[in-house]
């Protein structure tokens, strides 16, 4: 079953070990999907990038999970990097400036590349165009 990651710079972080548990749960549920293509909204690699951005050492559970998903090929090596829309809308949980989000976006991208993933850029634009690009790319990838 193909499992693709949709990623991009988040606005703010969450408690790291709780995120790892949620991501692991989503992986387990996706395994029940049979041969269907599954898309994940982020992955443990995103959480690792966030740790690096914030200057934290990754927790042991995070380091183990990143090592496991890479070694086990949990996700396809093609990752869709959803680019920023040119602004960040502040919310109660999203407190990052647009300028800081650009720095994080670069670190995020490098973290995936360092782990051997190939990124497909999904540029800013209408949602329908972005979704069409993802669908078209998946349709062209070898099974």
KEPA-413989 format. One line per field, with one value per atom (N, C-alpha, C): residue number from 1; residue in three letters; atom name; x, y, z. Coordinates in steps of 0.02 Angstrom, whole numbers. Example, Ala and Ser with C-alpha at 12.3 -4.5 7.8 and 13.67 -1.06 7.14 Angstrom:
REM KEPA-413989
ketor = [1  1  1  2  2  2]
nudo = [ALA  ALA  ALA  SER  SER  SER]
gudo = [N  CA  C  N  CA  C]
u = [660  615  660  642  684  645]
v = [-284  -225  -165  -112  -53  2]
w = [390  390  390  354  357  394]
END
This chain:
REM KEPA-413989
ketor = [1  1  1  2  2  2  3  3  3  4  4  4  5  5  5  6  6  6  7  7  7  8  8  8  9  9  9  10  10  10  11  11  11  12  12  12  13  13  13  14  14  14  15  15  15  16  16  16  17  17  17  18  18  18  19  19  19  20  20  20  21  21  21  22  22  22  23  23  23  24  24  24  25  25  25  26  26  26  27  27  27  28  28  28  29  29  29  30  30  30  31  31  31  32  32  32  33  33  33  34  34  34  35  35  35  36  36  36  37  37  37  38  38  38  39  39  39  40  40  40  41  41  41  42  42  42  43  43  43  44  44  44  45  45  45  46  46  46  47  47  47  48  48  48  49  49  49  50  50  50  51  51  51  52  52  52  53  53  53  54  54  54  55  55  55  56  56  56  57  57  57  58  58  58  59  59  59  60  60  60  61  61  61  62  62  62  63  63  63  64  64  64  65  65  65  66  66  66  67  67  67  68  68  68  69  69  69  70  70  70  71  71  71  72  72  72  73  73  73  74  74  74  75  75  75  76  76  76  77  77  77  78  78  78  79  79  79  80  80  80  81  81  81  82  82  82  83  83  83  84  84  84  85  85  85  86  86  86  87  87  87  88  88  88  89  89  89  90  90  90  91  91  91  92  92  92  93  93  93  94  94  94  95  95  95  96  96  96  97  97  97  98  98  98  99  99  99  100  100  100  101  101  101  102  102  102  103  103  103  104  104  104  105  105  105  106  106  106  107  107  107  108  108  108  109  109  109  110  110  110  111  111  111  112  112  112  113  113  113  114  114  114  115  115  115  116  116  116  117  117  117  118  118  118  119  119  119  120  120  120  121  121  121  122  122  122  123  123  123  124  124  124  125  125  125  126  126  126  127  127  127  128  128  128  129  129  129  130  130  130  131  131  131  132  132  132  133  133  133  134  134  134  135  135  135  136  136  136  137  137  137  138  138  138  139  139  139  140  140  140  141  141  141  142  142  142  143  143  143]
nudo = [UNK  UNK  UNK  UNK  UNK  UNK  UNK  UNK  UNK  UNK  UNK  UNK  UNK  UNK  UNK  UNK  UNK  UNK  UNK  UNK  UNK  UNK  UNK  UNK  UNK  UNK  UNK  UNK  UNK  UNK  UNK  UNK  UNK  UNK  UNK  UNK  UNK  UNK  UNK  UNK  UNK  UNK  UNK  UNK  UNK  UNK  UNK  UNK  UNK  UNK  UNK  UNK  UNK  UNK  UNK  UNK  UNK  UNK  UNK  UNK  UNK  UNK  UNK  UNK  UNK  UNK  UNK  UNK  UNK  UNK  UNK  UNK  UNK  UNK  UNK  UNK  UNK  UNK  UNK  UNK  UNK  UNK  UNK  UNK  UNK  UNK  UNK  UNK  UNK  UNK  UNK  UNK  UNK  UNK  UNK  UNK  UNK  UNK  UNK  UNK  UNK  UNK  UNK  UNK  UNK  UNK  UNK  UNK  UNK  UNK  UNK  UNK  UNK  UNK  UNK  UNK  UNK  UNK  UNK  UNK  UNK  UNK  UNK  UNK  UNK  UNK  UNK  UNK  UNK  UNK  UNK  UNK  UNK  UNK  UNK  UNK  UNK  UNK  UNK  UNK  UNK  UNK  UNK  UNK  UNK  UNK  UNK  UNK  UNK  UNK  UNK  UNK  UNK  UNK  UNK  UNK  UNK  UNK  UNK  UNK  UNK  UNK  UNK  UNK  UNK  UNK  UNK  UNK  UNK  UNK  UNK  UNK  UNK  UNK  UNK  UNK  UNK  UNK  UNK  UNK  UNK  UNK  UNK  UNK  UNK  UNK  UNK  UNK  UNK  UNK  UNK  UNK  UNK  UNK  UNK  UNK  UNK  UNK  UNK  UNK  UNK  UNK  UNK  UNK  UNK  UNK  UNK  UNK  UNK  UNK  UNK  UNK  UNK  UNK  UNK  UNK  UNK  UNK  UNK  UNK  UNK  UNK  UNK  UNK  UNK  UNK  UNK  UNK  UNK  UNK  UNK  UNK  UNK  UNK  UNK  UNK  UNK  UNK  UNK  UNK  UNK  UNK  UNK  UNK  UNK  UNK  UNK  UNK  UNK  UNK  UNK  UNK  UNK  UNK  UNK  UNK  UNK  UNK  UNK  UNK  UNK  UNK  UNK  UNK  UNK  UNK  UNK  UNK  UNK  UNK  UNK  UNK  UNK  UNK  UNK  UNK  UNK  UNK  UNK  UNK  UNK  UNK  UNK  UNK  UNK  UNK  UNK  UNK  UNK  UNK  UNK  UNK  UNK  UNK  UNK  UNK  UNK  UNK  UNK  UNK  UNK  UNK  UNK  UNK  UNK  UNK  UNK  UNK  UNK  UNK  UNK  UNK  UNK  UNK  UNK  UNK  UNK  UNK  UNK  UNK  UNK  UNK  UNK  UNK  UNK  UNK  UNK  UNK  UNK  UNK  UNK  UNK  UNK  UNK  UNK  UNK  UNK  UNK  UNK  UNK  UNK  UNK  UNK  UNK  UNK  UNK  UNK  UNK  UNK  UNK  UNK  UNK  UNK  UNK  UNK  UNK  UNK  UNK  UNK  UNK  UNK  UNK  UNK  UNK  UNK  UNK  UNK  UNK  UNK  UNK  UNK  UNK  UNK  UNK  UNK  UNK  UNK  UNK  UNK  UNK  UNK  UNK  UNK  UNK  UNK  UNK  UNK  UNK  UNK  UNK  UNK  UNK  UNK  UNK  UNK  UNK  UNK  UNK  UNK  UNK  UNK  UNK  UNK  UNK  UNK  UNK  UNK  UNK  UNK  UNK  UNK  UNK  UNK  UNK  UNK  UNK  UNK  UNK  UNK  UNK  UNK  UNK  UNK  UNK  UNK  UNK  UNK  UNK  UNK]
gudo = [N  CA  C  N  CA  C  N  CA  C  N  CA  C  N  CA  C  N  CA  C  N  CA  C  N  CA  C  N  CA  C  N  CA  C  N  CA  C  N  CA  C  N  CA  C  N  CA  C  N  CA  C  N  CA  C  N  CA  C  N  CA  C  N  CA  C  N  CA  C  N  CA  C  N  CA  C  N  CA  C  N  CA  C  N  CA  C  N  CA  C  N  CA  C  N  CA  C  N  CA  C  N  CA  C  N  CA  C  N  CA  C  N  CA  C  N  CA  C  N  CA  C  N  CA  C  N  CA  C  N  CA  C  N  CA  C  N  CA  C  N  CA  C  N  CA  C  N  CA  C  N  CA  C  N  CA  C  N  CA  C  N  CA  C  N  CA  C  N  CA  C  N  CA  C  N  CA  C  N  CA  C  N  CA  C  N  CA  C  N  CA  C  N  CA  C  N  CA  C  N  CA  C  N  CA  C  N  CA  C  N  CA  C  N  CA  C  N  CA  C  N  CA  C  N  CA  C  N  CA  C  N  CA  C  N  CA  C  N  CA  C  N  CA  C  N  CA  C  N  CA  C  N  CA  C  N  CA  C  N  CA  C  N  CA  C  N  CA  C  N  CA  C  N  CA  C  N  CA  C  N  CA  C  N  CA  C  N  CA  C  N  CA  C  N  CA  C  N  CA  C  N  CA  C  N  CA  C  N  CA  C  N  CA  C  N  CA  C  N  CA  C  N  CA  C  N  CA  C  N  CA  C  N  CA  C  N  CA  C  N  CA  C  N  CA  C  N  CA  C  N  CA  C  N  CA  C  N  CA  C  N  CA  C  N  CA  C  N  CA  C  N  CA  C  N  CA  C  N  CA  C  N  CA  C  N  CA  C  N  CA  C  N  CA  C  N  CA  C  N  CA  C  N  CA  C  N  CA  C  N  CA  C  N  CA  C  N  CA  C  N  CA  C  N  CA  C  N  CA  C  N  CA  C  N  CA  C  N  CA  C  N  CA  C  N  CA  C  N  CA  C  N  CA  C  N  CA  C  N  CA  C  N  CA  C  N  CA  C  N  CA  C  N  CA  C  N  CA  C  N  CA  C  N  CA  C  N  CA  C  N  CA  C  N  CA  C  N  CA  C]
u = [42  0  45  37  77  56  106  94  136  103  138  130  182  181  167  121  110  140  188  221  231  251  266  277  301  318  255  252  194  200  145  145  171  158  180  185  222  232  182  182  141  187  161  201  227  293  324  305  310  295  222  176  105  96  132  127  152  206  233  181  148  97  40  19  -35  -13  48  73  78  100  105  36  -12  -81  -107  -93  -116  -83  -20  14  -21  -36  -69  -137  -176  -242  -234  -185  -175  -159  -127  -112  -175  -230  -293  -325  -296  -326  -311  -274  -259  -214  -235  -194  -208  -252  -270  -210  -206  -155  -176  -129  -143  -97  -125  -85  -84  -25  -16  -3  -38  -26  32  92  154  176  235  264  311  341  390  450  465  519  503  440  419  432  419  430  504  546  618  641  614  631  611  554  532  580  601  651  714  738  798  787  730  714  713  685  679  742  791  854  851  802  794  827  852  874  811  809  749  745  684  674  693  704  719  662  599  545  544  558  559  616  675  733  720  691  675  624  573  519  544  585  613  656  698  740  698  644  601  566  536  498  544  605  653  677  698  724  671  610  556  522  542  508  434  418  348  312  349  320  357  324  357  415  466  522  506  453  429  384  402  365  342  281  253  264  306  321  274  225  175  206  217  250  201  230  191  150  99  55  75  132  155  136  106  87  74  72  52  -2  -58  -113  -105  -94  -84  -149  -142  -198  -173  -216  -195  -138  -136  -83  -29  -43  6  35  94  123  189  201  263  254  306  302  313  294  304  379  419  492  521  500  524  499  439  413  454  483  526  591  618  679  662  606  586  573  543  529  593  646  710  739  736  761  720  656  609  628  638  657  724  773  839  835  794  787  762  713  688  742  776  829  885  904  957  940  876  854  839  855  849  783  740  677  686  647  646  583  592  536  508  442  405  375  395  368  298  254  185  180  184  188  122  128  69  19  -44  -96  -161  -212  -278  -274  -314  -315  -325  -370  -384  -322  -283  -222  -170  -165  -117  -136  -199  -222  -211  -224  -214  -141  -96  -24  -5  -29  -14  -42  -104  -135  -98  -80  -44  24  60  126  121  73  64  49  9  -8  51  103  162  217  211  263  256  313  308  275  237  202  250]
v = [-59  0  62  106  168  214  241  288  349  405  467  517  556  609  676  713  783  824  866  903  975  1013  1084  1115  1175  1207  1221  1195  1209  1278  1301  1365  1361  1306  1298  1224  1207  1136  1112  1047  1014  974  946  904  845  836  793  720  692  621  605  651  641  639  681  681  615  588  524  469  468  417  423  484  495  472  489  469  393  361  288  256  284  260  266  323  332  282  265  215  148  130  66  62  116  118  112  146  145  75  35  -34  -74  -54  -88  -69  -20  5  -39  -92  -137  -105  -107  -80  -7  24  94  140  193  244  285  298  334  394  451  512  529  547  566  640  673  743  745  750  752  682  680  617  630  578  590  632  630  671  745  764  833  853  807  821  828  788  794  863  884  951  1005  998  1047  1049  991  990  1029  1015  1050  1125  1145  1216  1249  1215  1243  1235  1198  1189  1135  1089  1035  972  931  864  821  778  735  687  674  626  556  511  442  411  420  393  422  486  516  488  485  458  386  345  276  273  315  313  336  388  410  355  325  269  212  196  140  154  213  226  230  253  256  185  148  80  33  39  -6  16  75  99  111  138  149  194  242  290  283  305  310  359  352  399  466  468  531  565  627  666  730  749  810  868  915  974  1030  1042  1094  1161  1203  1267  1317  1367  1419  1459  1492  1532  1606  1622  1692  1732  1699  1732  1679  1701  1657  1694  1661  1690  1668  1717  1702  1676  1626  1599  1590  1565  1553  1502  1455  1404  1417  1456  1471  1540  1540  1603  1618  1587  1596  1652  1692  1745  1714  1749  1725  1716  1763  1759  1697  1684  1625  1561  1564  1504  1486  1536  1523  1489  1510  1478  1406  1396  1328  1285  1314  1276  1248  1288  1265  1209  1215  1163  1100  1108  1052  1013  1050  1019  982  1013  982  918  918  859  799  810  756  732  780  761  722  744  710  636  621  553  513  542  505  511  557  566  614  603  648  691  756  801  824  825  853  917  973  1037  1048  1068  1086  1161  1201  1274  1304  1366  1403  1406  1406  1410  1385  1385  1360  1286  1267  1199  1148  1162  1114  1102  1155  1147  1106  1118  1081  1007  993  924  889  924  895  877  920  906  843  837  777  715  718  660  642  691  679  647  673  646  574  560  491  445  468  427  412  452  442  403  392  357  282  246  173  143  88  56  26]
w = [0  0  0  -48  -49  7  42  98  86  71  56  112  123  173  139  167  149  206  192  245  226  274  264  332  333  396  437  498  540  571  597  631  702  736  805  820  873  890  941  951  1001  1045  1098  1142  1101  1098  1048  1056  1115  1123  1109  1123  1107  1032  996  923  895  923  899  909  966  978  928  913  864  795  775  709  704  757  756  750  785  781  709  677  608  561  573  532  539  601  614  580  584  553  477  449  376  351  392  372  359  387  376  310  275  213  153  163  107  55  -8  -63  -78  -40  -54  -42  -81  -70  -10  35  97  100  122  131  206  230  300  304  349  365  414  386  424  445  477  498  557  586  639  616  551  526  534  528  540  612  657  728  742  709  715  690  633  607  656  687  737  796  819  874  854  794  770  767  742  736  805  853  921  962  935  971  1024  1020  1068  1041  1086  1066  1060  1009  1003  1063  1085  1139  1114  1159  1139  1098  1120  1079  1008  1001  935  894  922  885  863  908  890  834  839  789  720  718  654  625  666  643  616  651  631  565  557  496  435  445  390  373  424  413  385  408  387  322  295  235  247  306  324  274  247  200  133  80  15  22  -19  -15  -48  -87  -116  -65  -48  1  -32  -21  -50  -2  -23  18  -2  40  28  46  -3  7  38  70  103  52  77  34  32  64  63  125  173  236  289  351  406  444  454  492  564  608  679  710  753  792  863  906  975  979  932  933  880  830  778  792  823  844  808  753  716  665  656  605  537  485  418  404  426  415  449  511  546  513  485  452  390  357  300  321  377  404  422  455  474  412  361  300  270  269  242  285  351  395  388  381  372  309  255  191  198  231  238  280  332  375  334  292  249  201  169  122  156  216  254  267  273  287  223  165  102  65  86  52  -8  -60  -118  -112  -118  -109  -176  -179  -235  -209  -238  -215  -241  -195  -213  -200  -253  -244  -220  -198  -177  -234  -215  -266  -238  -280  -258  -238  -190  -164  -220  -266  -320  -363  -376  -415  -377  -312  -272  -269  -258  -255  -322  -377  -443  -454  -432  -440  -401  -340  -300  -335  -357  -390  -455  -494  -556  -542  -492  -475  -452  -408  -383  -442  -489  -547  -592  -589  -630  -596  -531  -494  -505  -505  -513  -452  -462  -406  -356]
END
